[in-house]
Amino acid sequence: MQEILTVIAYPVAWIICAYLLKIESGLAKLLISLTAAILVYVLIGIKIAQKENKENKD
């Protein structure tokens, strides 16, 4: 699930940069999209880790 959402986040961020923010630089779109995808991956990982810690305490 985590990887699927990361894969989806990359093109969504690219489209947002291209059409909504009107960023023309390919490098800027690449960096923003990769950052968004990594951020999604990390945030989901943190959420899963917190859920596992909560379950282990119970």
Helices and strands as residue ranges (DSSP letters): H 2-15, I 16-20, H 26-57
